[in-house]
Amino acid sequence: MTVPFLTPLTPDQQRSLGLPDPWPLATADRVRFGELDRLAHVNNAVYMGWLETIRIRYFQDWDISQYRPDDPKIVIRQAQIDYLAEIVMDEVYVTTARCTRFRNTSFTIAHEIWAGGTLRTTMSCVIVLLTPDGSARFALPEGLRTRFREVDGAVPEA
């Protein structure tokens, strides 16, 4: 199979790359030399960039923000990353994103990075939306809440 890099993967493509269950958004890429550290595996800071890339794509595709002046400001309130296994030169990896739970003005995004059919990294981010001028919290639109529930399988919290 030819892997389409930096393009949303279909459920079948995700399964063929070793993900046991498809995600609402997943993209693939290949490790580049410049992403390695002295130990010849991907530098921990690089994972953060990979996950930011899929998160920005998620925000755009789910119409949370197109990064226009009148769009809500996006703030990462909390992030936790777990490095489970290394990734090395030329490995094809898949990054994923989905909302797992949401409140009135915030939501949690789960991320995973897979390579060779093995889960290598997980990350959880609590995202808060603010008004475009940053002066107050911004309520999640009902259409977004519906998409979180119906597409991502997210759970509303009180």
N, CA, C and O of each residue as an XYZ file, in Angstrom:
632
protein
N       0.835     -1.179      0.000
C       0.000      0.000      0.000
C       0.880      1.242      0.000
O       1.862      1.314      0.738
N       0.530      2.208     -0.819
C       1.184      3.507     -0.804
C       0.514      4.351      0.275
O      -0.705      4.523      0.281
N       1.329      4.869      1.180
C       0.792      5.658      2.293
C       0.683      7.116      1.866
O       1.677      7.711      1.452
N      -0.513      7.702      1.961
C      -0.652      9.126      1.656
C      -0.199      9.947      2.869
O      -0.866      9.937      3.904
N       0.916     10.647      2.749
C       1.440     11.422      3.863
C       0.706     12.751      4.003
O       0.317     13.383      3.021
N       0.531     13.152      5.267
C      -0.046     14.451      5.638
C      -1.430     14.688      5.036
O      -1.807     15.822      4.741
N      -2.169     13.615      4.863
C      -3.522     13.644      4.324
C      -4.394     12.795      5.252
O      -3.954     11.724      5.669
N      -5.598     13.223      5.589
C      -6.433     12.386      6.458
C      -6.566     10.966      5.910
O      -6.833     10.755      4.727
N      -6.372     10.008      6.805
C      -6.429      8.598      6.435
C      -7.841      8.056      6.602
O      -8.544      8.419      7.545
N      -8.248      7.196      5.694
C      -9.538      6.524      5.810
C      -9.439      5.476      6.928
O      -8.337      5.113      7.337
N     -10.583      4.991      7.421
C     -10.534      3.921      8.418
C      -9.745      2.696      7.936
O      -8.986      2.115      8.712
N      -9.912      2.298      6.674
C      -9.164      1.152      6.153
C      -7.659      1.424      6.122
O      -6.865      0.542      6.450
N      -7.264      2.632      5.734
C      -5.841      2.980      5.733
C      -5.282      2.960      7.156
O      -4.167      2.491      7.380
N      -6.056      3.468      8.113
C      -5.606      3.445      9.501
C      -5.391      2.012      9.978
O      -4.374      1.708     10.602
N      -6.339      1.142      9.687
C      -6.192     -0.270     10.091
C      -4.982     -0.909      9.422
O      -4.261     -1.681     10.054
N      -4.755     -0.595      8.149
C      -3.618     -1.199      7.440
C      -2.281     -0.730      8.009
O      -1.263     -1.401      7.840
N      -2.281      0.426      8.684
C      -1.066      0.946      9.315
C      -0.954      0.532     10.782
O      -0.085      1.020     11.506
N      -1.838     -0.370     11.215
C      -1.695     -0.961     12.538
C      -2.552     -0.390     13.641
O      -2.432     -0.825     14.786
N      -3.418      0.575     13.344
C      -4.310      1.093     14.381
C      -5.456      0.105     14.569
O      -6.104     -0.261     13.588
N      -5.723     -0.331     15.776
C      -6.779     -1.320     15.980
C      -8.177     -0.778     15.699
O      -9.050     -1.503     15.221
N      -8.383      0.517     16.004
C      -9.672      1.163     15.756
C      -9.422      2.510     15.089
O      -8.513      3.236     15.494
N     -10.213      2.858     14.073
C     -10.013      4.140     13.388
C     -10.355      5.327     14.286
O     -11.201      5.239     15.176
N      -9.685      6.414     14.029
C      -9.907      7.691     14.709
C     -10.615      8.637     13.749
O     -10.545      8.447     12.534
N     -11.302      9.661     14.276
C     -11.943     10.645     13.401
C     -10.943     11.392     12.523
O     -11.261     11.771     11.396
N      -9.720     11.603     13.049
C      -8.682     12.259     12.258
C      -7.354     11.576     12.528
O      -6.929     11.454     13.676
N      -6.707     11.135     11.471
C      -5.386     10.510     11.563
C      -4.624     10.833     10.288
O      -5.190     10.811      9.195
N      -3.339     11.134     10.433
C      -2.472     11.367      9.275
C      -1.168     10.611      9.470
O      -0.777     10.297     10.595
N      -0.508     10.326      8.372
C       0.754      9.584      8.409
C       1.889     10.440      7.869
O       1.674     11.384      7.110
N       3.090     10.092      8.276
C       4.304     10.716      7.752
C       5.462      9.770      8.028
O       5.284      8.713      8.634
N       6.649     10.159      7.578
C       7.849      9.349      7.769
C       8.876     10.171      8.547
O       9.015     11.375      8.329
N       9.590      9.512      9.452
C      10.620     10.177     10.254
C      11.758     10.650      9.354
O      12.262      9.906      8.512
N      12.148     11.909      9.556
C      13.253     12.516      8.819
C      14.515     12.575      9.685
O      14.427     12.570     10.913
N      15.649     12.627      9.064
C      16.931     12.650      9.779
C      16.988     13.791     10.796
O      17.455     13.593     11.918
N      16.523     14.970     10.419
C      16.589     16.136     11.299
C      15.730     16.020     12.547
O      15.830     16.867     13.435
N      14.882     14.991     12.642
C      14.030     14.798     13.808
C      14.666     13.884     14.856
O      14.096     13.643     15.919
N      15.860     13.381     14.532
C      16.545     12.454     15.437
C      17.438     13.194     16.422
O      17.890     14.310     16.162
N      17.684     12.546     17.566
C      18.639     13.096     18.523
C      19.922     12.256     18.490
O      20.078     11.391     17.628
N      20.815     12.506     19.406
C      22.117     11.809     19.425
C      21.982     10.314     19.666
O      22.909      9.557     19.379
N      20.847      9.882     20.185
C      20.618      8.457     20.422
C      19.992      7.766     19.216
O      19.652      6.585     19.273
N      19.841      8.523     18.111
C      19.321      8.018     16.831
C      17.845      7.633     16.902
O      17.380      6.803     16.120
N      17.112      8.234     17.836
C      15.655      8.099     17.816
C      15.049      9.496     17.837
O      15.743     10.482     18.083
N      13.747      9.567     17.576
C      13.080     10.866     17.480
C      13.212     11.605     18.812
O      12.946     11.049     19.878
N      13.623     12.858     18.727
C      13.757     13.709     19.900
C      12.378     13.953     20.507
O      11.401     14.158     19.786
N      12.306     13.929     21.832
C      11.011     14.101     22.511
C      10.300     15.386     22.106
O       9.074     15.394     21.992
N      11.029     16.459     21.889
C      10.399     17.727     21.507
C       9.725     17.630     20.138
O       8.759     18.349     19.880
N      10.209     16.768     19.269
C       9.640     16.618     17.926
C       8.210     16.071     18.005
O       7.346     16.462     17.220
N       7.971     15.169     18.955
C       6.624     14.625     19.114
C       5.616     15.751     19.337
O       4.501     15.718     18.816
N       6.031     16.751     20.124
C       5.130     17.879     20.405
C       4.754     18.604     19.115
O       3.601     18.997     18.938
N       5.714     18.783     18.219
C       5.434     19.412     16.926
C       4.507     18.577     16.072
O       3.596     19.109     15.438
N       4.729     17.266     16.047
C       3.851     16.384     15.284
C       2.414     16.479     15.802
O       1.468     16.560     15.018
N       2.262     16.469     17.124
C       0.923     16.507     17.718
C       0.273     17.871     17.539
O      -0.946     17.964     17.397
N       1.070     18.923     17.546
C       0.520     20.253     17.268
C      -0.002     20.317     15.838
O      -1.055     20.906     15.592
N       0.710     19.729     14.905
C       0.289     19.737     13.503
C      -1.077     19.073     13.340
O      -1.948     19.619     12.663
N      -1.278     17.907     13.948
C      -2.577     17.233     13.811
C      -3.652     17.998     14.581
O      -4.806     18.032     14.153
N      -3.295     18.610     15.707
C      -4.266     19.371     16.488
C      -4.752     20.598     15.711
O      -5.946     20.897     15.718
N      -3.840     21.307     15.043
C      -4.232     22.469     14.234
C      -5.139     22.024     13.091
O      -6.138     22.681     12.796
N      -4.794     20.916     12.452
C      -5.639     20.365     11.382
C      -7.032     20.043     11.918
O      -8.041     20.325     11.271
N      -7.068     19.446     13.113
C      -8.341     19.118     13.763
C      -9.156     20.386     13.993
O     -10.340     20.428     13.661
N      -8.530     21.423     14.559
C      -9.238     22.681     14.803
C      -9.806     23.248     13.504
O     -10.927     23.755     13.493
N      -9.062     23.170     12.432
C      -9.529     23.692     11.146
C     -10.640     22.812     10.564
O     -11.672     23.325     10.133
N     -10.435     21.501     10.550
C     -11.428     20.594      9.962
C     -12.739     20.585     10.735
O     -13.804     20.432     10.137
N     -12.679     20.747     12.057
C     -13.883     20.751     12.886
C     -14.453     22.168     12.995
O     -15.423     22.391     13.719
N     -13.861     23.114     12.288
C     -14.276     24.519     12.253
C     -14.290     25.161     13.644
O     -15.165     25.966     13.965
N     -13.314     24.789     14.447
C     -13.123     25.431     15.743
C     -12.423     26.763     15.526
O     -12.761     27.770     16.148
N     -11.437     26.749     14.628
C     -10.744     27.980     14.264
C     -10.063     27.815     12.915
O      -9.492     26.768     12.613
N     -10.135     28.859     12.118
C      -9.375     28.936     10.870
C      -8.228     29.938     11.054
O      -7.526     30.288     10.106
N      -8.061     30.387     12.307
C      -7.010     31.337     12.685
C      -7.179     32.691     12.010
O      -6.213     33.326     11.589
N      -8.445     33.114     11.919
C      -8.782     34.458     11.455
C      -8.912     35.361     12.680
O      -9.103     34.861     13.789
N      -8.814     36.679     12.504
C      -8.889     37.595     13.655
C     -10.160     37.470     14.491
O     -10.119     37.699     15.700
N     -11.287     37.111     13.876
C     -12.541     37.026     14.619
C     -12.835     35.633     15.181
O     -13.887     35.423     15.786
N     -11.925     34.689     14.991
C     -12.112     33.344     15.536
C     -11.764     33.338     17.024
O     -10.999     34.183     17.487
N     -12.326     32.385     17.772
C     -11.968     32.304     19.184
C     -10.477     32.013     19.355
O      -9.852     31.365     18.516
N      -9.933     32.504     20.454
C      -8.547     32.175     20.798
C      -8.535     30.782     21.417
O      -9.444     30.409     22.158
N      -7.496     30.027     21.103
C      -7.359     28.667     21.601
C      -6.190     28.637     22.586
O      -5.076     29.047     22.261
N      -6.467     28.143     23.793
C      -5.454     28.080     24.838
C      -5.339     26.641     25.320
O      -6.346     26.006     25.635
N      -4.127     26.130     25.379
C      -3.908     24.827     26.006
C      -3.757     25.075     27.503
O      -2.783     25.681     27.949
N      -4.725     24.603     28.261
C      -4.708     24.788     29.715
C      -3.825     23.751     30.386
O      -3.146     24.042     31.371
N      -3.838     22.545     29.846
C      -3.083     21.451     30.449
C      -2.724     20.454     29.363
O      -3.510     20.217     28.446
N      -1.551     19.877     29.464
C      -1.144     18.833     28.520
C      -0.322     17.787     29.257
O       0.505     18.106     30.111
N      -0.571     16.533     28.907
C       0.208     15.437     29.478
C       0.591     14.502     28.346
O      -0.255     14.072     27.563
N       1.877     14.196     28.271
C       2.370     13.309     27.224
C       3.086     12.134     27.863
O       3.826     12.293     28.834
N       2.860     10.963     27.311
C       3.536      9.755     27.769
C       4.285      9.153     26.586
O       3.691      8.794     25.569
N       5.602      9.052     26.743
C       6.450      8.429     25.727
C       6.542      6.948     26.072
O       7.090      6.583     27.113
N       6.011      6.098     25.206
C       5.923      4.675     25.506
C       7.023      3.854     24.843
O       7.492      2.872     25.418
N       7.438      4.243     23.644
C       8.480      3.519     22.924
C       9.077      4.445     21.871
O       8.401      5.342     21.366
N      10.329      4.224     21.549
C      11.012      5.106     20.596
C      10.513      4.911     19.172
O       9.906      3.893     18.837
N      10.783      5.910     18.350
C      10.547      5.853     16.909
C      11.879      6.226     16.269
O      12.570      7.125     16.748
N      12.243      5.537     15.189
C      13.567      5.721     14.592
C      13.480      6.151     13.120
O      12.397      6.230     12.540
N      14.628      6.419     12.551
C      14.764      6.905     11.177
C      13.960      6.079     10.183
O      13.986      4.848     10.211
N      13.251      6.770      9.312
C      12.486      6.208      8.203
C      11.227      5.445      8.596
O      10.535      4.925      7.721
N      10.911      5.363      9.886
C       9.655      4.705     10.256
C       8.484      5.565      9.810
O       8.528      6.792      9.900
N       7.453      4.916      9.335
C       6.184      5.595      9.039
C       5.401      5.619     10.348
O       5.264      4.602     11.028
N       4.896      6.793     10.683
C       4.124      6.940     11.913
C       2.780      7.583     11.587
O       2.621      8.252     10.566
N       1.822      7.364     12.478
C       0.480      7.925     12.334
C       0.173      8.735     13.587
O       0.336      8.244     14.704
N      -0.272      9.980     13.401
C      -0.736     10.802     14.511
C      -2.258     10.880     14.452
O      -2.845     10.887     13.370
N      -2.890     10.939     15.620
C      -4.349     10.924     15.690
C      -4.863     12.032     16.606
O      -4.126     12.559     17.439
N      -6.131     12.373     16.438
C      -6.764     13.376     17.299
C      -8.260     13.119     17.378
O      -8.901     12.760     16.391
N      -8.802     13.313     18.583
C     -10.250     13.279     18.787
C     -10.574     13.907     20.138
O      -9.758     13.891     21.059
N     -11.760     14.452     20.235
C     -12.256     14.985     21.499
C     -12.805     13.825     22.318
O     -13.536     12.983     21.796
N     -12.454     13.780     23.600
C     -12.952     12.712     24.467
C     -14.027     13.197     25.429
O     -14.905     12.427     25.820
N     -13.965     14.466     25.813
C     -14.986     15.041     26.692
C     -14.994     16.555     26.510
O     -14.024     17.152     26.044
N     -16.121     17.158     26.895
C     -16.223     18.603     26.729
C     -17.131     19.196     27.792
O     -17.977     18.519     28.376
N     -16.924     20.475     28.020
C     -17.737     21.259     28.952
C     -18.320     22.431     28.169
O     -18.469     22.338     26.950
N     -18.646     23.515     28.834
C     -19.255     24.671     28.175
C     -18.259     25.443     27.308
O     -18.595     25.840     26.193
N     -17.040     25.659     27.806
C     -16.047     26.466     27.084
C     -14.720     25.738     26.899
O     -13.749     26.337     26.438
N     -14.666     24.459     27.251
C     -13.408     23.717     27.145
C     -13.669     22.291     26.682
O     -14.793     21.795     26.748
N     -12.619     21.652     26.219
C     -12.724     20.264     25.779
C     -11.361     19.601     25.881
O     -10.330     20.272     25.931
N     -11.368     18.286     25.912
C     -10.136     17.506     26.008
C      -9.911     16.776     24.700
O     -10.803     16.106     24.180
N      -8.707     16.917     24.181
C      -8.322     16.205     22.961
C      -7.336     15.106     23.337
O      -6.367     15.344     24.058
N      -7.597     13.903     22.840
C      -6.671     12.787     22.994
C      -5.890     12.645     21.698
O      -6.429     12.815     20.604
N      -4.616     12.333     21.843
C      -3.730     12.079     20.701
C      -3.017     10.748     20.919
O      -2.756     10.341     22.051
N      -2.715     10.094     19.828
C      -1.822      8.934     19.869
C      -0.878      9.021     18.684
O      -1.202      9.602     17.648
N       0.301      8.427     18.859
C       1.239      8.240     17.752
C       1.529      6.748     17.675
O       1.932      6.114     18.650
N       1.309      6.215     16.483
C       1.520      4.797     16.208
C       2.622      4.638     15.172
O       2.755      5.475     14.279
N       3.402      3.588     15.279
C       4.386      3.232     14.244
C       4.558      1.720     14.265
O       4.710      1.112     15.324
N       4.532      1.128     13.082
C       4.714     -0.311     12.982
C       3.686     -1.111     13.763
O       3.989     -2.191     14.268
N       2.462     -0.581     13.865
C       1.408     -1.294     14.574
C       1.517     -1.224     16.090
O       0.809     -1.939     16.799
N       2.412     -0.354     16.593
C       2.640     -0.239     18.034
C       2.360      1.186     18.496
O       2.794      2.153     17.869
N       1.635      1.300     19.591
C       1.391      2.607     20.186
C       2.692      3.108     20.801
O       3.263      2.452     21.673
N       3.161      4.273     20.347
C       4.447      4.798     20.815
C       4.311      5.963     21.780
O       5.155      6.136     22.659
N       3.245      6.779     21.630
C       3.085      7.972     22.457
C       1.602      8.288     22.606
O       0.817      8.092     21.678
N       1.229      8.779     23.784
C      -0.118      9.302     23.997
C      -0.004     10.718     24.556
O       0.976     11.065     25.215
N      -1.021     11.520     24.280
C      -1.062     12.873     24.814
C      -2.515     13.260     25.043
O      -3.395     12.912     24.256
N      -2.754     13.981     26.125
C      -4.068     14.521     26.429
C      -3.915     16.016     26.654
O      -3.035     16.447     27.399
N      -4.775     16.819     26.007
C      -4.734     18.280     26.129
C      -6.109     18.803     26.507
O      -7.113     18.436     25.895
N      -6.148     19.660     27.516
C      -7.364     20.385     27.839
C      -7.263     21.731     27.132
O      -6.325     22.497     27.351
N      -8.242     22.002     26.285
C      -8.274     23.214     25.471
C      -9.383     24.124     25.978
O     -10.500     23.670     26.226
N      -9.078     25.399     26.131
C     -10.070     26.398     26.524
C     -10.215     27.389     25.375
O      -9.223     27.839     24.802
N     -11.460     27.725     25.045
C     -11.715     28.740     24.028
C     -12.004     30.078     24.701
O     -12.750     30.154     25.677
N     -11.398     31.127     24.158
C     -11.633     32.486     24.629
C     -12.210     33.317     23.504
O     -12.073     32.965     22.332
N     -12.857     34.420     23.854
C     -13.355     35.349     22.845
C     -12.177     35.838     22.005
O     -11.034     35.764     22.454
N     -12.431     36.332     20.805
C     -11.327     36.772     19.940
C     -10.381     37.783     20.592
O      -9.187     37.794     20.292
N     -10.905     38.634     21.484
C     -10.017     39.597     22.145
C      -9.376     39.023     23.410
O      -8.572     39.696     24.056
N      -9.726     37.779     23.768
C      -9.123     37.110     24.913
C      -9.657     37.548     26.257
O      -9.095     37.173     27.286
N     -10.729     38.332     26.286
C     -11.213     38.908     27.536
C     -12.156     37.992     28.330
O     -12.394     38.229     29.514
N     -12.687     36.960     27.690
C     -13.656     36.093     28.376
C     -13.655     34.721     27.714
O     -13.122     34.541     26.620
N     -14.255     33.772     28.390
C     -14.400     32.442     27.812
C     -15.436     32.464     26.694
O     -16.357     33.280     26.696
N     -15.268     31.554     25.741
C     -16.123     31.468     24.560
C     -16.862     30.132     24.606
O     -16.230     29.077     24.658
N     -18.182     30.168     24.587
C     -18.982     28.944     24.662
C     -18.847     28.119     23.379
O     -18.838     28.663     22.275
N     -18.745     26.810     23.546
C     -18.679     25.915     22.388
C     -20.000     25.979     21.631
O     -21.058     25.818     22.239
N     -19.966     26.211     20.318
C     -21.205     26.227     19.531
C     -21.894     24.853     19.572
O     -21.234     23.821     19.694
N     -23.211     24.861     19.469
C     -23.971     23.607     19.538
C     -23.569     22.631     18.431
O     -23.512     21.424     18.666
N     -23.290     23.139     17.232
C     -22.860     22.253     16.143
C     -21.564     21.529     16.469
O     -21.392     20.367     16.101
N     -20.663     22.200     17.148
C     -19.404     21.575     17.555
C     -19.655     20.525     18.630
O     -19.066     19.445     18.590
N     -20.513     20.830     19.577
C     -20.860     19.858     20.613
C     -21.447     18.583     19.986
O     -21.123     17.464     20.384
N     -22.314     18.792     19.001
C     -22.922     17.653     18.314
C     -21.856     16.828     17.607
O     -21.870     15.599     17.675
N     -20.937     17.498     16.932
C     -19.865     16.778     16.232
C     -18.978     16.023     17.224
O     -18.595     14.881     16.971
N     -18.653     16.657     18.346
C     -17.866     15.969     19.379
C     -18.560     14.674     19.803
O     -17.916     13.632     19.928
N     -19.878     14.743     20.025
C     -20.619     13.553     20.460
C     -20.724     12.514     19.352
O     -20.406     11.342     19.551
N     -21.178     12.962     18.172
C     -21.526     12.010     17.108
C     -20.334     11.491     16.318
O     -20.334     10.328     15.914
N     -19.325     12.313     16.088
C     -18.171     11.889     15.289
C     -17.058     11.338     16.181
O     -16.498     10.277     15.904
N     -16.742     12.071     17.256
C     -15.620     11.698     18.112
C     -16.018     10.724     19.229
O     -15.160     10.047     19.795
N     -17.310     10.653     19.542
C     -17.747      9.833     20.658
C     -17.459     10.462     22.011
O     -17.346      9.759     23.015
N     -17.339     11.796     22.042
C     -17.017     12.511     23.266
C     -18.202     12.532     24.230
O     -19.361     12.421     23.832
N     -17.871     12.678     25.496
C     -18.867     12.693     26.560
C     -18.951     14.104     27.145
O     -17.931     14.682     27.521
N     -20.181     14.666     27.221
C     -20.309     15.983     27.877
C     -20.116     15.828     29.381
O     -20.527     14.834     29.981
N     -19.472     16.850     29.981
C     -19.281     16.892     31.432
C     -20.041     18.080     32.005
O     -20.282     19.069     31.313
N     -20.407     17.975     33.246
C     -21.121     19.078     33.920
C     -20.149     20.169     34.313
O     -20.554     21.178     34.889
